Amino acid sequence: MPVASPFGQPGLDYEGCINGLFFAIEAKAPGEWLTPRQRLTARSMLTGGGKVFIISSEEGLEAFKRWVDTLRAPHATARRIRRRA
C-alpha cells in the first residue's frame, strides 16, 4: 500500500508485481466508483502495460484471483517470454 503524499505520482490502494507484471487494486465500497484523479491514475497504469482491478464485490475479487491463477500456470511464463521476443 503506497503512502499517500501530496508530492510525486499518485497511486491506487494496492500495487504489486507478479512474475514481472505490474498490477494495482483500488478497493471501493459497493456502488462507488473511481474519483477523477483515480481514473487518470488507472488509465496511466493501463497505458504503461499494467493491470488494474477495481474491487467492490466478490466478483471483482474473483476476477483478480483468476488473473493471478493464469500467471501461476506452468505455461504462462514461457508464453509471456515468447510474446516479448
Buried (B, 14 or more C-beta within 10 A) or exposed (E): EEEEEEEEEEBBBBBEEEEEBBBBBBBBEEEEEBEEEBEEBBEEBEEEEBBBBBBBEEEBBEBBEEBEEEBEEEEBEEEEEEEEE
